[in-house]
Amino acid sequence: MNGFFVAGTIVCAVALLVAVIATIIRKHPDDWALVGAIATEVFLIVYGIAAAIRQAGGDAVAGDPIEFWGYFITALIMPPVAFFWAVSEKSRWSNAVLAASALVTFVMLFRMEQIWQ
């Protein structure tokens, strides 16, 4: 377990918590729930750059690199899709989509950590 995984867990957990609370108390997505998706995406961009630098520096992926990068690309797509869904459909369920995106991103991050190790 490295620092990026811990940071990603925290970012995803906060984004999930805020989105779940917004789902319960709001009828539309608010700025805080949307910021969670943005923070998750920014983290993933930094994570991808760091992973590429680590891999280029000789710290090879222990598992299948194609599987790792496939998970990464899929995780990278999730927050923007959830963000644009929430912006275009202003309903309570948009917050639930943001929460699901944070949860799925965490699961993918966990799997990427397993593949790397």
C-alpha positions in Angstrom: 0.0 0.0 0.0 1.5 3.3 -1.1 0.7 6.9 -0.5 -1.2 7.3 -3.7 -3.6 4.5 -2.7 -4.2 6.1 0.7 -4.7 9.6 -0.9 -7.1 8.1 -3.5 -9.0 6.3 -0.8 -9.5 9.5 1.1 -10.5 11.5 -2.0 -13.0 8.8 -3.0 -14.4 8.4 0.5 -15.0 12.1 0.9 -16.6 12.3 -2.5 -18.8 9.3 -1.7 -19.8 10.7 1.7 -20.7 14.1 0.3 -22.7 12.6 -2.6 -24.6 10.2 -0.3 -25.5 13.1 2.0 -26.5 15.2 -1.0 -28.7 12.4 -2.2 -30.4 12.2 1.2 -31.0 15.9 1.8 -31.1 17.5 -1.6 -33.3 17.2 -4.7 -30.6 18.4 -7.0 -26.8 18.1 -7.2 -25.0 20.9 -5.4 -21.5 22.3 -5.8 -20.0 20.2 -3.1 -21.2 16.9 -4.7 -19.8 18.2 -8.1 -16.5 19.2 -6.6 -16.1 15.6 -5.3 -16.2 14.3 -8.9 -13.7 17.0 -10.0 -11.4 16.1 -7.1 -11.6 12.5 -8.0 -10.7 13.2 -11.6 -7.8 15.5 -10.7 -6.5 12.8 -8.4 -6.7 10.2 -11.2 -4.8 12.4 -13.6 -2.0 12.9 -11.0 -2.1 9.1 -10.3 -1.7 8.3 -14.0 1.2 10.6 -14.4 2.9 9.2 -11.4 2.2 5.6 -12.5 3.7 6.4 -16.0 6.8 7.9 -14.4 7.2 4.9 -12.0 6.8 2.5 -14.9 9.3 4.4 -17.1 11.7 4.5 -14.1 11.9 0.7 -13.9 9.2 0.1 -11.2 7.3 -2.3 -13.5 3.7 -3.5 -12.9 3.8 -6.9 -11.4 0.6 -8.0 -13.1 -0.5 -7.4 -16.7 0.2 -3.7 -17.7 -2.6 -3.7 -20.2 -5.0 -4.7 -17.5 -3.7 -1.9 -15.2 -3.9 0.8 -17.9 -7.4 -0.5 -18.9 -8.6 -0.1 -15.3 -7.0 3.3 -15.2 -8.6 4.5 -18.4 -12.0 3.2 -17.3 -11.6 4.9 -13.9 -10.6 8.1 -15.7 -13.8 8.2 -17.7 -16.1 7.6 -14.7 -16.0 11.0 -12.9 -16.5 13.2 -16.0 -19.5 11.1 -17.1 -21.0 11.3 -13.6 -20.3 15.1 -13.5 -22.0 15.8 -16.9 -24.9 13.5 -15.9 -25.4 15.5 -12.7 -25.1 18.8 -14.5 -27.6 17.8 -17.3 -30.1 16.0 -15.1 -30.9 18.1 -12.0 -32.5 15.4 -9.8 -31.8 13.6 -6.6 -30.6 10.6 -8.6 -27.8 12.7 -10.1 -26.3 12.7 -6.6 -26.6 9.0 -6.4 -24.7 8.7 -9.8 -22.0 10.9 -8.3 -21.8 8.6 -5.3 -21.7 5.5 -7.5 -18.9 7.0 -9.5 -16.8 7.6 -6.4 -17.4 4.1 -5.1 -16.6 2.5 -8.5 -13.5 4.7 -8.8 -12.3 3.4 -5.4 -12.9 -0.2 -6.4 -10.9 0.3 -9.6 -8.1 2.1 -7.7 -8.0 -0.9 -5.3 -7.8 -3.3 -8.2 -5.0 -1.2 -9.8 -3.1 -1.4 -6.6 -3.4 -5.2 -6.6 -2.2 -5.4 -10.2 0.7 -3.2 -9.5 1.9 -5.2 -6.5 
